[in-house]
């Protein structure tokens, strides 16, 4: 299978991060063939841990050599170490607490130029993922509809066993199962200027994301 290409920073980062991921988790991945090896794409993932983004980026870069651009809270860019890392990996700052049109515009242009972006449509870490998804926000639709980029729903389960919202947890099993389930691409249809089209896409995304989360839970052995 032909793969994408990683720049120098991503190559070094993957070499450092992947051994840590393998140390913390036993990882299972399905459906990665749904992620295009080149060209515009959006990964939409559920959010149960602050580890979701780093794990998703590392596994995708390691397995198919694709770089991922995330929307990251703007305040993180002001932290001495994390800010340096985020800038080197060309992540996109977004101001929390309201719509940040500038960040969305940057993601739209980035995707239009052939990049792969990733967003958690729930917006924040879910403190109780067992109760299902939180409200799905419109950010993914506002990027997908004007770009026409395929949206790949990604269910993630198991990261919360090491870092649930608010704390790091060290408990047995020593290497819990972590599962990532990539679903078939959703092709955006509609006009970003029409609220009904945004709402329709958001509803479709929720349904598909719920399916992938359920599959990830089964892969991780938490659902019989």
N, C-alpha and C positions, 0 to 999 in steps of 0.2 A: 504493500500500500504506500503510495507516495505521500510524503509528509510536507508540512510547511517548514519555514525556516525561523530560527530564533536568533535575535541579535546577541551581542556579547553579554550584556547584562542579564538577559533571560537565561542564557546557557549557564552562566555561573550560578544564578539563583536556583535553577532547577537542581544543579549538582549539590547545592547546600541543603535545600528544603526537602527533597524527596527522601533522603535517609531519615530525617526527623519524622516525616509522615509515616513511614514504614515502622519506625520505632514506637509511635503512639498508637497506630491502628493496623488492623488487618483489613485491607482495602479490596472491595469488589466493585467492578464497573461493568455496566451493560449499556448497549445502545450507542456507543461512541461513534459508530458508523454514520449516525445521523448528523454529526457535526461536519460541515464542509471543510475541506482541507485548505481551501483558499477562498477569498472573496468575502463579501459582507455577511455577517451573521450576528445574532443576539442570543445569548444564553440567559434564560429567565429561571432563577432557582429559588426554592423556599429557604427560609432563614431561621435556623435553630441554634446557631452559634457564631461567634466572631471568627471562628476557624473556617467557615463555609467558603468564603471568597478565596483565601490563600490555598486551601486544599483543592478547590475547583481549578484555580489557575495553574497550580503545580501539576496536577494530574493531566490536564489538557496539554500543557506545554511538554510534559514528559512523554506522553503517549502519541500525540500527533504533531508536536512541534509548532503549536500555534500560540501566539501571544494574545493576551486578553486585556481589555481596558475596562476598569471598574469605575463607577461613581463612588467616591469616598468622601466622608464628612470633611469639610474644609478645615476644621480645626486640627485634624491629624497632620496636615501639611506644615503646621507651625511647630510640631514637635521635633527636637533636634535630630533624632535618628530616623524615626518613621517618615518624617517629611522628606528627608534626603532619599530614602528608599522609594517612596511614592513618586517623586519627581523623576528619578532615574528610570522607573518602569512606566512612565508616561500615563499615570493614572489621573483621573479627572476629579477635581474638587467640586463638591456640591454643598451649598448652605442648607442646613436642616431647619425645619420649622416653617417651610413654605416652598412654593414653586421657585426653582432656580432656572429661569429660562436660558441663562447663559450657559450653564452646564449642559442642559438638554441640547442646545444648539451645537455645542462642541461635540457631543456624542453623535448627533445626526451627521455632522460633517465627517467625523472620523469613520463612521460606518459606511457612508457614501463612498469613501475612498478605499474601501475594501477591508477594513479592520473588523475584528470580532469584539463586541462589547458584551458585558455581563451585568445584570441587575437583579436585585432581590425585590420583586414587585410588592412584597409586604412592607418594605421600607425599613423596618427595624427587626431586631432579633425577637423571635417568638418565645416568650417565657414558658409557654406550655404547648409545645408542638403536638402533643398527643391529642389535643382538642381540635386539631385541624388548622387550616391556614387562617391568618388574619385577613383583614380587608385588603384586597388587591388594588393598588394604586394605578394611575393611568400612565406612568412614565414609560413603560415598555411600549404601549400603544402609540404614544407620541413620538417614539423613535422609529418604530417599525412601519407605521403607515406612510410617512413621507419618504422613507428610504426603500421600501419594498423588501427589506432584508428578512430572510427566514428567521423565525423565533423557535429556538429549541428549548422546550421545558425540561428542567433538570431537577429531579428529586434527590435530596441529600438527607441521609439519616445516619446518626452515630457520632457526629462531631460534638453534639451536646453532652455526650457521656464524659468528655474531657473538659469542655468549656461551655457550660450552659450560661444563659444570660446572667451576668453579674459576678461570676466567680470561676476559678479553675477547680476542677474536681479530680482528686486522685483516689481511685477506688478500683476494686476488682470488677471485671477482668483487667489484667494488666495491659492487654492490647485488645480493646473492644473492636467489634466489627463496624466498619464504616462502608456505607454503600452509596454509590452514585448511579442514578438511572436517567439516561438521556432518552427523551421521547422523540417521535417523528417531528420534523419541522412543521411549524404553522406558518402558512403564507398569509401575509397581511392583505386585507381587502377593505377598502373604504377610504374616506377622506378625513385627514387629521383635524380639519376644521369643522367636522360634524360630530356633535356630542354622541349621537346615537351610534355612530360607527366606532367611536372610542369605547363606549360602554359594551358594545357587542364583542369587540376584540377582547376586552378585559374579562368578560364572562367566559369566552372560549378558552382564554389562557388559564383561568382558574380551574376549569374542568380538566384540562390537560395536565396542569401542574399537580392537581390532586391525584390523578392517576399515577404519575411518576413517583410522587411521595409514597403512595401505597406500595408500589413495586419496590422502592428502596427499603421500606420497612420490612418487607418480606425477605429481601436479600440480607438484611442485617439480622434477621432472626427474631424480630420483635413482634411479628404478627404471624399467627398460624393459619 
